[in-house]
């Protein structure tokens, strides 16, 4: 119980710090709750911060900030330094604003689910750096992963990951986007099996996995999986340089406990970091050394040694983050006031010498003293570390509501800045790549504590923009985000080249039409199919006549080739809205089960005669 006592003591101290922060200088306290002005802080500092974040009308931000929407199921896009919300990218949840989840293509991707839990967006990489092609995200709730194509900023694929229960340790991209890494938060019987919770220690298993990525298309498929002890797996990171080909996850609950984990899983002084040689796992699958479980090749480390190892790590670690040069792994124990530094070269030497203290279900446990290089005294509740371009690291401190800056190599703590409040993840610009950009860091805080005009009982989360260019970190801006940001990644705007219309010659949909004279209504028994044309400012056809009980399918093409000329097709009282971008064709299908006359209209403003863009669906009884 010593671990729990340390946690309660740290929590009490952190609460005191938060109260004190409310009386302290601008940047960490509740002074943002005052009305108007510079929040009671130094006017000169506030004026300087405003200048550094102001993006005049018509000018553009320097960076994209992609942040997760948590239980909203979406990904949000903001600009830096303005921190303005720019777009919502729907992923796991229907979104009427763009018609996502209403057309047949996106409904099929959603697979009947109406929500997901997005935690960790992860950009595709080439040679360890963001390449601007794709963004991958996980669904912690329903064990899925999704791919957003950054060419059009839309979700193009969602897959299920068998055997993974709670896809939380995901989606972390390898250096050349060979895999996204995934791990189960909850251990469970594999392949949908059943065993009572009383058999947790022996009949339940965790999984760490690699989801394979096609290098040309980005298409995801289930690659390898590794059966693990019944631990709870958390955040991951991928190797670089000397550690290329390796992956790392944190885990907790080395007690293999159930019930109130805050008590039952807080007894052991150390939990584990998982070190996985994913290239060896890939080779083992190719050599036929895996068993098919739930339709996926699963490696049993007790039968196939040399693939995965456990590194003892203090006190319920949350994040493990590889330095840009790939030499070190920084593990953050939530209930310890330090970041533990592991040396990859020492890990290799320990493996070669078999310097183990035992095993967990066939997974060797590496001797802690053989791989530990340092313990950085960052403060209370370290969670997650990212890096800049000057050899510095930044660690979020949940209990302390602060971000600590420290030096890689000397392990010296250089600075600390308070945030408001209870920071989870942080995102430095390019902060988990081989060549970080530096300059900015965003603190993704779990609470906002009334630092905004009142919103009733439901409060937004707070995200704060921090300048990291100087010796001392400087708070620049605070914004309030959609629920619930967990993690984010920051990429330069010139690294992404989005299209603004779908070129007509790329639309290979056989139901696309480009002339109103080609609009058709055809009937085959009770199936009615419409090929619809739309352009400013009319639909063709403008009248669709069907009978009650008919199955109606509408293929609608937006024939525009001009930026911003988006059209929508909303049908009154039929709960349908499909949004079609310029050059795009979408399909919506429904049963005409309500007789009567139902207007349809364009739901996206498109021109001066937008109101006139309408027609009628008539359903004969």
N, C-alpha and C positions, 0 to 999 in steps of 0.2 A: 504493500500500500504506500510505500515511500514515494512512488512515482505520482500517485494521485495527490499526496500531500504537497509535493512540489508544484503540481499544477494549480492547486487551490491557492497556495501562497503567491504564485506568479499572477494569478487572476486578480487577487486582492490588490497587489502592488500596481498592476496595470490599471485597475479602476481608479486608484489614487492618482496615477499619472494623467488619466483622461480628465479628471476633475480639475487638476492643476492646469492642464493645457487650456481649459476654458478661460483661465485668468491670465494666460501668457500672451506672447507676442502674436501678431497676425500670422496665419499660415497653419495653425494647429488647433485653434480653439473654437468656441461657440460665437465669436464675435461676428461671424457671418450671419447670425440671427438678427443683427440690428438692421433697421430699415435703411435702405439706400446707401449711398456714399461708398467709402473705401473700407467698410466693415470695421471702422474704428482703428485701423492700422495706420502706419506711416503713409501719408499721401504720396510722397515721392516714390516709395517702393511700389505702391499700387499703380501709380501712373506709369512707371517703367514696365511693370508686368503687363499692363493693358496694351502698351505700344508693341511689346514683343509677341503678343498673341493676336493682335488685330489684323484681319485680312479684309481689306477694303472691298466694297461691293464690286463685283466683276473680276476680282483677282482670285487666285486659286491657292489652296493649301499645298504644302510641300510633301505631306505624307498622308497615306491612307492608314486609318486605324480600324482594324476589323476586330470587333469584340463580341463575345458570346452573349446570347440572350437567356441562358439558363432555362428555366421551366417555361419560358415563352416559346421555346422551340425554334427561335430565329437567330440570325446573325445580323448585327447592326454595323453600319459603316459610318464613320465620322472622319473629319479632316483635322489635321494637325498643322499649324498651331491653333486654329480657330476653335477646335473641339466641337464644331457644329455637327449635329446629326444630319447626314446626307441621304441615307437610304436604309431601308429595311430589306434584307435578303431572306425571304421565307425558305425554310428548310424542312422542318419536321411538323409544322403546324399550318393549316390552311390560313390564307391571308387574302381577304377580299380586295385589299388595295391594289393588288396586282393580279387578282383572279387565280392565285395559286391554290391548288386543291379543289378547284371547280372544273377545270378542263380534264379530259380523260387522261392525258399524259401525266400530269402531276398527281392526280388521284391514284393512278396505278403505282407511282413511286411511293406515295404515303402508305399504301398497303392497308388502308382501313384505320390506321392510327390518326388521332386528331391532335396529338401533342408529343413532344419529345423534350429532352433535357440536355441542351447544348452546353458543354463546358469548355472545350479546348480547341479553338480554331487553329489550324496549322497550315502555313503556306508551303507550296511545293518549292523544291530546292534543286539547284545544279551546282556541283562542287561546293556544297555547304552553304550557299547563299541563295536568298529568295530569287526566283526566276519569273514570278508574275504570271504563271500559267493557271494554277488551281489553288483552291482553299479547301482543306478537308476538315470536317467537324465530326464529333462523336455525339451519340445519343446515350446518355447514362441510363435512361429509363427503360428503353426497349431494345438495347443491345444492337444498335445500328451505327453505321458510318455513312456520311454523305460527302459528295464532291460538288463543289461550286466551281464552275468555269469562269475564270476572271475575264474572259473575252466578252461575256455578256452579263456577268455578275448574277448568274442564275444557277439554281440547283439542277444538276443533270443526272445524278445517280444517287440512289440510296440502297445499301445492302444490309442484310442481317448478318451477324457474326455468331455462328452457332457456338455453344459451350461457354460463351462469355456471359456471365451473369452480372449485369451492371457495367456497361462499357465506359467506365470512368477513366481508366488509365490510357487515354486515347485523345486525339489522334496526333501522334508525334511522327514527323516525317524524316526519313533517313536522308543522308546527304545528297543523293541523286534521285530521290523520290522513287526508290525501288519498292519501299513498303511504307505504310503507316503502321505504327505500333499501337497495340491495343492490349488492355489487361482488365481482368474482372475485379470490380470493387467487392462483390459479394461472392464468396465461395458457395458452391451448390453441387448436387450430383450432376454429372456430365450427361449430355445428350438428352436433357429433359427427364432424367430418371428421378426416382423418388426414394428418399430415406428420411426417417424422422430426425428432427434436429438433435435428438439425444445421441445420434451417431455422427455428429458433425466432425469430430476429430479424425475419423477414419473413412467415412463414406462421402464426404464433401471435398471438393477440389477447386482451386483457383486455376486460372489460365492466363498465360502471357502469349501474345500472338502477333503475327505479321500479316497484314492485309496487303496483298500484292497489287502493284500499280503498273498498268501498261505505260511504258515510257512515251508512247506517241499519242495515245488517246486519253490517258488518265483513268481508263476503266479499272474499277476495283474488282478483285476476286479474292476469296479466302486462300491464303498461302499456307503458312505453317502455324501450328499451335504447340505449346509445351504444357504438359500437365504439372501443376504446382501444388504444394501443400495448401491446406485450407486457411490461407491468410487473406487479408483484405489489401488489395493492391491499389496504389494511388498514382501519383504523377510519374511521367517518364521523360526521358531525354535520349538523344542519339549521339553516338561517338563522332569524333572528328579527328583528322590527322592521324596520330598514332592509335587512337581508339576507334578509327573507322571500322565499320562492320560489327560494332557492339551497340547494345541498347541497355538502358538502365531504367528501373522503376523503383519507387519506394513501396514499402508495405508496412502494415501494422497488424496488431493482433497475433503476435508470435505465441501468445498463450493458447491459441486455437479455442477461444472462448465464445460463448453465446450469452444471450441475455442483455443486461445493461453494460454495453461495452465500455462506457466511460469508467466503470469500476472493474469489470472482469478482464478487460483488455488493457489495463493500465498498471500492471504489476511488474512485468519484466523491465529491467533497466535498459534493455536494448531490443529493437526490432530489426528489420533488415532492409538493405538495398539489394535489389536483384540485378545481377550483371549477366547479360545474355549475349552470347556470340551468335548473332542472327545469321551470319554467313554460314556458320557450322550447322545451324538448324536447317537452313535452306538446303545444304548439301546432304544432310541426313534424310530429308524428305525425298530428294532425288534418288538416294541410294536405297529407298524402300524400307527405311528404319522406323517409320511411323505407322501407327495404327489408325484406321479410319474410325472416327468417333463423331457421330452427328453429321456425317458427310464431309468432314474435314480431317486432313492428316494431323494426328496428335502424337507428339514425341513424349515418351516416358523417360525422364532423366535418370531413373534408376536402371534402365536398360541401355540407354544411350548416353554415356558420360561425356564430359568435355564441352557441354553446351551452355549450362546455366549454373550460377554460383550465388551464394548469399553472403552479403557483407554486413556484419552486425553494426547497427546504427542507433545512436541514443534516441530514446523517448519519442515514439510515434512520429516518424518522419513523414513529411508531406511532399516536398519537392526534392529532386536530385537533378542538378543542372551542370552540364559539361561546359568547361571553359572553352573560349573560342579556339585555342590551340589544341584542344583535345587531350591535354595532359592530366587534367584533374576533374574530379566529380565533387560537387558541393552538395551535401545532403543536409536538409533542414529538419531538425527534430522539433515538433510543435511544443513539446513539454520540456525542452532543454534550451538554455539561453545561448547556444552556440550553433554555428554551421560547421559540420565535420567535413574535412577535406580528405578525399581519397586520391591516391596517386595511381594512375593507370599502369605505369611501369612496375610499381610495386605489386599491383594485382597480378600482372603476368608472371612476375618472379614467384609469388606465393603459389600460383596455380602450378607452375613448373615443379616446385618443391613439394607440392601437396601439403602445404602448410595450413591444414584444416583442423578445426576443433570438433568436428562431427558432421552430421548431415540432417536434413529435414526431408524425409521421404525420398532419399536418394540424391538430394541436391546438396552438394558440399557447402559447409559453412566455413568461410575463410577467416583465419585468425585476425581479429580486429587490429592488433598492434602491428601486424605485418603490412597493412595497407593504408593505415591512417598516417597523414602527413601533418595535419594541424587541426586545431579547433578554434574557430574565429569567434570571439565573444561579442556577437552582434547585438544581443538584447533578448527581450522576452517574446516568445512565440514566433520564431522564424518559420516561414512557409516556403518561399520561392525566391530564387536568385536569377538575375539576368546581368548582362555585361555591356560595357561600352567599348569605344575604340581606343581608350587610353590605358587599358590594363586594369580597370576598376570593375568591381562587382557591386551589385545592389541587391539587398535582401529585404523582403517585406516582413514586418514584425506585427503579427496579428494582435497579440495581447497588449503590446506597447503602443499600437496605432502610430507606427513610424516606419520609415525606410532608412536602412543603414547602408552606408557606402564603405567599402573596404578594398584593400589592394591585393590583387592576386600575386602570390609569390612571397610577399612579406607578411601577409595575413593581418595587416594593421587596419583597425577601424579608423576611417578618416573623417566621417561626418555622419550626422543623423538628422532627419527632418521629420517633424510630426505631421500626420495626415488625419483626416476626419472621415470616418473612424473605422477601426478594425479592418485594416487592409488585408485582403486575401492575396490575389495575384498582383504582380506588377508587369508592365510591358515596357522594355527599353526599345528604342528604335533599332531594329535589326538585332535585338538583344540575345537571340539564341542561334545566331549564324556564325560562320567562320570569320566574318568581317562585319562586326556591328557598326552602325552609323554613328552612335553617340547622340549628343545634343539633347534629346528629350526622353523622359520616362513618364509613364502614366500609372498612377496608383488607383487600383480598382477596389474601392472600399465597400464594405458590406452594409454600412449604416450611414445615414446622413444627419441624424440628430437635429432636425429642424433648421438646417442651414439654408432655408429656402422659404418662400411663401407657403403657407400651410396647405396640405393636400388631404387633410382628413386622416383617418387611421392608417391608410395605406401610404407608406412613405417610399420615395424613390431611393435608389442607391446613389452614391457619390463617386465621381471619378475626377481626379486632380492631375493637372499637367505640371510637371516639374522640369526645370532647366538643370541639366547635369554637366554643363560645359565648364563651370568654374570649380574652384577648390571646395566651395560650399554650394550645396543644392539650394535652388530657389523655387518657391511656389509661384506659379504663373497664373493658373486658371482653375476654376472648379465648375463642373457641369453635373447634371443629374440625368441618369441614364435609365433606359427601359430595363425591366427585370429579366434575369438577374445576371449582371456581368461577372463571369468567373475569370476568364483569361482573355488576352488580346494579343495581336501581333501587329507590328508597325512596319510598313514598307514604303519606300520612296514612290511618289506618284509616277515618275517616269519609268518605273520598272514594270508597270502594267499598261497594256495597250488595248483598252476596251473598244469594241465596235459601237457605233451609235445607230446603225440600222442593220437589219439582216439583208445582205445583198440578194437581190432577186434570183441571181443565177445559183445561189447556194441553197435555195429552198427546193428540196427534192421531194417534198410531200406530194404524193400523187393526187391529193384532193385540193391542192392549191390552184386558184384561178386568179387571173390578172386583168380581166376585162369584165365589166358588168354583164355583157351579153353572154358570158359563159356561166352565169349563175343558173343553177338547176334545182328542181325539186322532183325527186323520184320516189315511187312507192313500190315496195315488194311485200305484198300481204299487209301486215300491220307495221312493217318497218318503213319509216319515211326518212330519207337522206337529203340533206340540203347542202349544196355548195354555195356559200355566201361570199360575196365581194363587198369590201368596205373601203371607202376613201372619203376624204372631206367632200361633201357632208351628207352622204346617203349610204344606205344599205341596198344591196340587190341580192335577193328579192326584198321588197318592203312588206309583203304579206305571205304568211305561211299558214295554210289551212290544213288541219289534221282532224282526226276523229279521236274521241275519248278512248284511251287504252293503247293508242299507237306508241311505238317506240321511236322517238325522234332523235336523229343525230345531225348536228350542224357542224360542218367544217367551214370555218370563217377565216378568210385571208385579209390581212391589212395590206393593201397594195401600195401604201406610201413608201417612198424612198427618201424621206426628209426627216431629219432629227426631230425628236420630241412629238412627232405626229402619231401618238398612241390612240388607239380606239378601244372601246369596251363594248361588250354585248351583254346587257342586263335584261332579264325577262321578268316582268312584274309578277309577284306572287308564286313564282316557281323556284325561288331561292337559288337563282343562277346568275353568276357574273363572271364572264371570261374576258380577260384583258389581252389585247393582241398588239405587240410591238410592230414598228414598221418592217415590212417584209416577212412577217411571221404568219404561220397558219396554225390554228388551234382547233381542237375538237371538243364539243360538249354534247352529252347524251343524256336523255331523260325520258320518262314515261309521261305522256300527256294524260294525267289522271284527274285533272280538274277541268270541267267544261266551262266555256265562256270565252270572252275576248280579253287578251292580255297584251298590253303594249310591250314592245321591246325598244331599247334606245341605247345610244352611245353613253357610256358611263365616264368617259375621260374627255375633259374639255379639249376641243380640237380646232375650233374656228369660230368666227362670228355667227355662223349658222349652226352651231353645235346643238342648240335646242331643237332645231328642225330635223335632226338626224334620228329618225325613229321609224317604227313600223308596227305591225300587229301579228300576233299569233292567235289564230282562232281555233278553238277546240270544240268541234260539234258533238253534242251529247249522243 
